[in-house]
Amino acid sequence: MDLRVATVEDAEVVARLGACIQEIHHENRPDWFKSANAQDAVALYKKLLSNSTVTTFLAELGEDLVGFVMTKVFVMQETPLVWEQTIVEISQIGVVPSARRSGVGRELLMAVRQLADSISVSCIQLTTWEFNAVAYRFFESEGLEIQLRRMSMPYSAD
């Protein structure tokens, strides 16, 4: 397996890979996530891939692109309440179904760790939905741990 950094020219393939995870999210939370439409997402991915704070790694098995991880680096400014921190946030990660459980996700996270090492970050973080037990078990097996919980409830002023 080879990993490479995606460029703006990869927006279509990232959109196709992203559709795999988008559909899982839509199936479980159609109230929140739209159905996957890779063509409609290309412009969004072009914008993200051209952002200097975003790094996206693509996993290739032979001729096939089988996974990706998109990260964003940001600095949380020091305030009287918190210390300044440089953070790598994993905003999206996905592996095509045919390549899951073959080490692709682990290699993608290794690339994120190497990125983090190169810029001396305070932490690597991500958000995962409670319905996605397979994903959060994988993340925990890779050393990520729960730091906070975001809670919500449907609300209408009616």
C-alpha positions in Angstrom: 0.0 0.0 0.0 1.2 3.5 -0.8 0.1 6.8 0.8 0.3 10.1 -0.9 -0.8 13.7 -0.2 -3.9 14.6 -2.2 -4.0 17.7 -4.3 -6.8 19.8 -5.6 -6.8 17.6 -8.8 -7.8 14.7 -6.5 -11.1 16.4 -5.5 -13.2 13.9 -7.6 -11.6 10.8 -6.1 -11.8 12.2 -2.6 -15.5 12.9 -3.2 -16.0 9.3 -4.3 -14.2 8.0 -1.3 -16.1 10.4 1.0 -19.4 9.1 -0.4 -18.7 5.7 1.3 -18.7 7.3 4.7 -21.4 9.9 3.8 -23.8 7.1 3.1 -23.2 5.4 6.4 -23.9 8.7 8.1 -27.0 9.4 6.1 -28.4 5.9 6.8 -28.0 6.4 10.5 -28.9 10.1 10.8 -30.9 11.2 7.8 -32.1 14.2 9.8 -28.5 15.5 9.8 -26.7 14.1 6.8 -27.7 14.2 3.2 -27.5 11.2 0.9 -24.1 10.8 -0.7 -23.7 12.5 -4.0 -20.0 12.6 -5.0 -20.6 14.9 -8.0 -22.2 17.6 -5.8 -19.3 17.3 -3.3 -16.5 17.9 -5.7 -16.6 21.7 -5.4 -16.5 21.4 -1.6 -13.5 19.0 -1.7 -11.7 21.4 -4.2 -12.1 24.2 -1.6 -10.9 22.0 1.2 -7.9 20.6 -0.7 -6.8 24.1 -1.6 -6.8 25.2 2.1 -3.2 25.5 3.4 -4.3 24.2 6.9 -5.8 21.0 5.4 -3.7 17.9 4.6 -5.4 14.9 3.0 -3.7 11.5 2.6 -4.8 9.0 0.0 -4.2 5.2 0.3 -3.5 3.3 -2.9 -3.5 -0.4 -3.3 -2.1 -1.0 -6.7 -4.2 1.1 -9.1 -7.0 1.4 -6.6 -7.6 4.3 -4.2 -9.0 2.6 -1.1 -9.1 5.2 1.6 -8.4 8.8 2.7 -7.9 10.9 5.8 -8.5 14.6 5.8 -6.9 16.7 8.6 -6.9 20.3 9.6 -4.3 22.0 11.7 -5.4 24.8 13.9 -4.1 26.8 16.9 -6.3 27.2 19.9 -5.3 30.6 21.3 -4.3 31.0 25.0 -6.9 32.7 27.1 -7.2 33.2 30.9 -8.9 29.8 30.9 -6.9 27.5 28.5 -3.3 27.2 27.3 -2.4 27.7 23.6 -2.5 24.4 21.7 -1.7 23.4 18.2 -4.1 20.6 17.2 -4.4 18.2 14.3 -8.1 17.5 13.8 -9.1 14.5 11.7 -12.2 15.9 10.0 -12.8 12.8 7.7 -11.5 9.3 7.4 -12.8 6.5 5.4 -11.9 3.2 3.8 -13.8 1.5 1.0 -15.7 -1.5 2.2 -13.6 -4.0 0.2 -10.4 -2.8 1.9 -11.6 -2.5 5.5 -9.9 -4.5 8.2 -6.7 -4.8 6.0 -4.6 -2.1 7.7 -5.5 0.8 5.5 -7.0 2.8 8.4 -4.0 2.1 10.6 -1.7 3.4 7.8 -3.7 6.5 7.4 -3.5 7.2 11.1 0.2 6.6 11.0 0.4 9.3 8.3 -1.5 11.7 10.6 0.9 10.9 13.5 3.8 11.7 11.2 2.2 15.0 10.2 1.7 15.8 13.9 5.3 14.9 14.7 6.5 17.3 12.0 4.7 20.3 13.4 4.8 19.5 17.1 1.2 19.5 18.0 -0.4 19.2 21.4 -2.9 16.5 20.3 -4.7 14.7 17.5 -8.4 14.8 17.8 -11.6 13.8 15.9 -15.3 13.6 16.4 -17.2 10.4 15.8 -20.9 9.7 16.0 -22.3 7.3 18.7 -24.0 5.2 16.1 -20.6 4.4 14.5 -19.4 1.8 17.0 -17.1 0.1 14.5 -15.3 3.4 13.9 -14.9 4.4 17.6 -13.7 0.9 18.5 -11.0 1.3 15.8 -10.0 4.7 17.0 -9.8 3.4 20.6 -7.6 0.5 19.4 -5.3 3.1 17.9 -4.9 5.0 21.2 -7.5 7.7 20.9 -9.7 8.2 24.0 -12.9 10.0 24.8 -12.2 13.5 26.1 -15.6 15.1 26.0 -19.2 14.3 25.0 -21.3 16.6 22.8 -25.0 16.2 23.7 -28.1 17.4 21.8 -31.8 17.1 21.6 -34.3 17.9 18.9 -35.8 21.3 19.5 -38.4 23.4 17.9 -39.8 26.7 19.2 -43.3 25.6 18.1 
